[in-house]
Amino acid sequence: MKEDILEQLVDDYLKSNGFFTIHNVKFQPANTHPEYVKRDDCVASDMDVVGFHPMRRGADRVWVVSCKSWQTGFDPGAKIASIGGNKIISGKHAWRAFRELVKKKWADGLITEIKRLTGSTKFTYVTAVTRLKGDPTFWHKYPSFRTNLRGNPIKILTLQDMLNDLYKKTNTTVASSEVGRLLQVMKASGWNP
């Protein structure tokens, strides 16, 4: 079950672009990893959506998506500063919301699980956000994130990008999802973004 609307939109967006999807893909560091700490690493994390496109090649064939449906928006520079400053946000260290980007052992766990699912260690890591505040380049090119993900590309996908894409593709054939049906009704009403 898709738990939030952003995850549903990501699912529709990926499917409308030819991806097959799976949700809530669990991963964690290997208990044999030299930096494994049982009390910190024994509970799995998950990626919200993983998309596989059978016609694409390389890192664009698999998209690994983490949804951040924060109402206040997503500021890449501020998030990186919070992670680097080891800040506490909502009672936990800021890096924990991005453990697969920040900690190599978690990145290794993610890469292992993506390989198990798709047969590939090449993928595009996507942070899906409700609203982007600031320059996404900080996020895309942050050196330690790229190192931990073994050079796989990182991108930010906004709600607006997804809605614009889905809205353009909406037609009168009954949509297979609630989000798709909502967009059809909005288009039929004459609303134009």
ChimeraX attribute file (.defattr): number of C-alpha atoms within 10 A of each C-alpha:
attribute: neighborCount
match mode: 1-to-1
recipient: residues
	/A:1	8
	/A:2	15
	/A:3	10
	/A:4	11
	/A:5	13
	/A:6	22
	/A:7	23
	/A:8	20
	/A:9	21
	/A:10	27
	/A:11	25
	/A:12	23
	/A:13	21
	/A:14	21
	/A:15	15
	/A:16	15
	/A:17	14
	/A:18	15
	/A:19	21
	/A:20	15
	/A:21	18
	/A:22	17
	/A:23	18
	/A:24	17
	/A:25	17
	/A:26	15
	/A:27	21
	/A:28	23
	/A:29	27
	/A:30	16
	/A:31	14
	/A:32	8
	/A:33	12
	/A:34	9
	/A:35	13
	/A:36	16
	/A:37	12
	/A:38	10
	/A:39	7
	/A:40	9
	/A:41	16
	/A:42	13
	/A:43	11
	/A:44	13
	/A:45	21
	/A:46	15
	/A:47	17
	/A:48	24
	/A:49	22
	/A:50	27
	/A:51	25
	/A:52	21
	/A:53	17
	/A:54	11
	/A:55	9
	/A:56	12
	/A:57	11
	/A:58	12
	/A:59	16
	/A:60	17
	/A:61	18
	/A:62	25
	/A:63	24
	/A:64	22
	/A:65	26
	/A:66	23
	/A:67	21
	/A:68	18
	/A:69	18
	/A:70	11
	/A:71	9
	/A:72	10
	/A:73	15
	/A:74	22
	/A:75	18
	/A:76	20
	/A:77	17
	/A:78	13
	/A:79	18
	/A:80	17
	/A:81	13
	/A:82	16
	/A:83	20
	/A:84	12
	/A:85	12
	/A:86	14
	/A:87	15
	/A:88	13
	/A:89	13
	/A:90	7
	/A:91	7
	/A:92	11
	/A:93	15
	/A:94	20
	/A:95	21
	/A:96	16
	/A:97	16
	/A:98	18
	/A:99	18
	/A:100	25
	/A:101	23
	/A:102	21
	/A:103	18
	/A:104	19
	/A:105	22
	/A:106	25
	/A:107	23
	/A:108	21
	/A:109	21
	/A:110	26
	/A:111	23
	/A:112	18
	/A:113	18
	/A:114	22
	/A:115	14
	/A:116	11
	/A:117	14
	/A:118	15
	/A:119	10
	/A:120	16
	/A:121	19
	/A:122	22
	/A:123	26
	/A:124	21
	/A:125	23
	/A:126	20
	/A:127	19
	/A:128	25
	/A:129	25
	/A:130	20
	/A:131	19
	/A:132	18
	/A:133	14
	/A:134	13
	/A:135	11
	/A:136	17
	/A:137	13
	/A:138	15
	/A:139	19
	/A:140	18
	/A:141	15
	/A:142	15
	/A:143	12
	/A:144	14
	/A:145	23
	/A:146	18
	/A:147	15
	/A:148	19
	/A:149	26
	/A:150	15
	/A:151	16
	/A:152	17
	/A:153	18
	/A:154	23
	/A:155	17
	/A:156	21
	/A:157	19
	/A:158	22
	/A:159	19
	/A:160	14
	/A:161	15
	/A:162	18
	/A:163	19
	/A:164	12
	/A:165	14
	/A:166	21
	/A:167	16
	/A:168	10
	/A:169	13
	/A:170	19
	/A:171	15
	/A:172	10
	/A:173	8
	/A:174	10
	/A:175	15
	/A:176	9
	/A:177	13
	/A:178	13
	/A:179	19
	/A:180	23
	/A:181	17
	/A:182	12
	/A:183	21
	/A:184	20
	/A:185	14
	/A:186	15
	/A:187	17
	/A:188	13
	/A:189	9
	/A:190	8
	/A:191	9
	/A:192	8
	/A:193	9
